[in-house]
């Protein structure tokens, strides 16, 4: 996050918000860092919500894939951060 702030800002748009975060910044991070709240996060999750009507439609797969494409930037960022290839 600190090393690639521009990429992070693009990726975090679909991030689910929860209360799972460290109480203090990790060692070596400035408590005043502009992204300290994201740096302190313990989890990085995103989800896709579909209505009952969408789930029952014949084009469910297409709808689901299109919805998942919205979280692709987050998945790519997280995978690259741990050295995985996307």
C-alpha positions in Angstrom: 0.0 0.0 0.0 2.7 2.4 1.0 5.0 1.4 -1.9 2.2 1.6 -4.6 -0.2 4.3 -3.4 -1.6 5.1 -6.8 -2.4 1.5 -7.6 -3.8 1.0 -4.1 -6.2 4.0 -4.6 -7.6 2.4 -7.7 -7.8 -1.1 -6.2 -9.4 -0.2 -2.9 -12.7 1.1 -4.4 -14.4 -2.3 -4.0 -13.0 -3.1 -0.6 -15.5 -4.3 2.0 -15.2 -2.3 5.2 -14.9 -4.0 8.5 -13.5 -3.2 11.9 -10.6 -5.7 11.8 -7.5 -3.5 12.0 -4.4 -3.1 14.2 -4.7 -0.7 17.1 -1.3 0.8 16.3 0.6 1.2 13.0 2.9 -1.6 12.1 6.5 -1.1 13.2 8.3 1.3 10.9 5.2 3.1 9.6 4.6 6.8 10.4 1.3 7.1 12.3 0.6 10.2 10.2 1.0 8.3 6.9 -1.9 9.3 4.6 -3.0 5.7 4.2 -2.3 4.5 7.7 -5.8 3.2 8.2 -5.5 0.9 5.2 -2.0 -0.1 6.3 -3.4 -1.1 9.7 -6.1 -3.4 8.1 -6.0 -7.0 9.1 -8.2 -8.2 6.2 -8.8 -7.3 2.6 -12.1 -8.6 1.3 -14.5 -7.7 -1.4 -17.8 -9.3 -2.4 -20.4 -9.3 -5.1 -24.1 -8.9 -4.2 -26.8 -10.2 -6.5 -30.5 -9.9 -6.0 -32.7 -13.0 -5.9 -34.0 -12.0 -9.3 -30.5 -11.9 -10.7 -29.7 -15.3 -9.3 -32.8 -16.9 -10.9 -32.1 -15.5 -14.4 -30.7 -17.6 -17.2 -27.8 -15.2 -17.6 -26.6 -15.6 -14.0 -23.1 -16.7 -15.0 -22.7 -13.6 -17.3 -24.0 -11.3 -14.6 -21.8 -12.9 -11.9 -18.6 -12.7 -14.1 -19.4 -9.1 -15.0 -19.9 -8.3 -11.3 -16.6 -10.0 -10.3 -14.7 -8.0 -12.9 -15.3 -4.9 -10.7 -13.1 -6.5 -8.0 -10.4 -7.5 -10.3 -8.1 -4.5 -9.5 -8.2 -5.4 -5.9 -7.4 -9.0 -6.5 -4.5 -8.1 -8.9 -3.1 -5.7 -6.3 -3.3 -8.2 -3.5 -1.8 -11.0 -5.6 1.1 -8.8 -6.8 1.7 -7.7 -3.2 2.5 -11.3 -2.2 4.4 -12.1 -5.3 1.7 -14.2 -7.0 1.1 -13.9 -10.7 -2.4 -12.9 -11.8 
